[in-house]
Amino acid sequence: MEKRKRKLSAHHDSPSAAPKHISLEDLRFLRLRAQGLGASRATRPALVDVVRTLCGVNAQLPSAMALSLRARIEGLTLEDIEISRVQERTVVRTWCMRGTMHLLAADDLDWLLAAIPPSEIGGGWRWLTRRGGLAKERAAQVLEAAYQTLKSRGPMIRRDLMAMVAEKYGPEVEAAAAGVVHLNGLLGRICFGPYRGVDPT
């Protein structure tokens, strides 16, 4: 691998010497290196750099997220990830690309959320009005109420959050809980907090 690394580096030293052809073997090597899956793994302090280089790690399942990172970072534990996320706040778990959950570098959050296509945001509003059963004006009110509740009270599990919102807007809004939290996340107003037992906040 070292020989191939020197060979590839030589091509980059001189722009005029750019190769016209790359072998499949070299292409595989470059892909592995770009994905942080080379011969050696990074160390624990490089967690944020690894997440940033990957432009986010799919985090729909925390166990799969941790497995993906452990393949790239030596000795990493789920506790290490939680410390970075909850205490240091250098990484964020929220909805982003394709509307799915990702672990992102906190410093990259604004520009990545800004890149979410309007159609994805529109889909969130449609879910609230169709599946969530909320008229558009009511959907906007409930969305704002959930955000303001979290802003004033801090992390809450979804059930408790929507119970508080329902005190003002009626118990029927609790059926829209998933869409309310998801769309607030896509809009960059909330993200996942610490766990309360097995429940995320």
C-alpha positions, 0 to 999 in steps of 0.5 A, a space after each residue: 500500500 505504501 508503494 501505491 501511496 507514493 505512486 499516487 502522490 507523485 501524480 499530484 505533485 505536478 498538475 501537468 503530470 495528471 494520469 489519463 487512466 487509473 486502474 481499478 486497484 488504485 480506484 479502490 484504494 482511493 475510495 477506501 482512503 477517502 472513506 477512512 477505511 485505509 490500513 490504519 484507523 484514526 485515534 479517539 481525538 479525531 472523532 470530529 474530523 472523521 465525521 466531518 470528512 465523511 460529511 456525516 454518518 448515517 445515525 438512524 440506528 445508534 448501533 449502526 452509527 457506532 459500528 461505522 465509526 469504530 471501523 474508522 477510529 481505534 478503540 472508540 466506544 458508544 460512550 465516547 460518541 455520547 460525550 462528544 455529542 452531549 457534553 462537548 457538543 462537537 457532534 450533533 445527531 439530527 435529520 439532514 441528508 435525505 431527511 434521515 438521521 445523521 451524526 454531523 460535525 457541529 461546525 458543519 450543521 448550518 451549511 448542511 441543513 441549508 442544503 436540504 432541498 425545499 421539496 424535503 421541507 415541503 414533504 414535512 409540511 405535507 406529512 403534518 397536514 395529511 398524516 398528522 391531521 393538522 390544518 396548515 395554520 394549526 400545524 405551524 402553531 403546533 410546530 412553534 409551540 413544540 420548539 418554544 417548549 424545548 427552548 424554555 424547558 430543555 431536553 424532553 422525551 417526545 411523549 412528554 413534549 407533545 403532552 405539554 403542547 396538547 394542553 393548549 392545542 388539544 390531545 389530537 395533536 399528539 398523533 402528529 408527534 413524529 412529524 412535529 419533531 422531524 420537521 423542527 429538526 430539518 429546520 435546524 431548530 432542534 436536535 437530539 439530546 441526552 437519553 432518559 433511560 432508553 428514550 432519546 430526548 
